[in-house]
Amino acid sequence: MSLADILDPLQRPLFTLLDTPVSWTEVLGFGSGALCVWLVARQHLANWPIGIANNVFFILLFTQAGLYADAGLQIVFIALAAYGWWTWTHGGGPGTDRLPVRRTSRAEWTWLVAAGVVGTIAVTVVLDRATDSTVPFWDALTTALSLMATYGQCRKRVESWWLWIAADVVYIPLYAHKGLYLTSLLYIGFLTLCVLGLRNWSRELTADGTRPPKVVV
C-alpha cells in the first residue's frame, strides 16, 4: 500500500458547503486548529502537539489548493513547534519551569520587520516564477506574518497576537477565494480566539508588572 492510498480517504469529500466539496482533511484541520489556538490563549502546553497534528493536515489541504507557500510554511511550523514546546518548559530561566509573558523588544521588532519584508518579497518572486500560484503576493505575505507571529508565540511575546490578527484578516478572504470555505470560517474563529489570547496575555503581563520582586534569601 502506497502513501497515496493511505491519504486518499482523507482527501475525499465529506460534505458540500456553498457548492464546494469539503474533505476530511479540511474538517480535521478545522478541529485541530481551533483547539490549538484555544490552548495557546490559555497558555496550555498541549497546544504544541495539537498544533503539529494541525500542520500535517494543512500540508495536505494547501498542496491540493495550490497554496504552496502555506503548505511549505507548515513544515517550518512543525520545527518551530518543537522549539516552542521546549522554550515554554525550559525558557523561564533558573528556578522556574514556566516562561513568562513579555513584550517584544525594539531590537526584536527591527529584525522581525526586516525579515518579514525581505521574506514576503522573496517568496512572492519564487511563487510567481516557479509555481502556478494565482495569489503569490498574498500567499507570501501571510507566510511572513505567520512566521513572525509564531516566533513571538514561542517566546511568549504579547504582540504576537497582533501579528496573528493581521495574518487572519488576510487569510479569511484568501481561503474563501480559493474555495476553502470551511477553513475561511475557521480563521474567523481564529480571529476571535486571537482577541481572547491578546486579552489573557495582556492581563498576565499587567499582573506580573504589579507583583513585588521576588526576594532570594
Helices and strands as residue ranges (DSSP letters): H 3-11, E 13-17, E 20-23, H 24-41, H 47-65, H 68-90, H 106-130, H 136-154, H 160-177, H 181-210
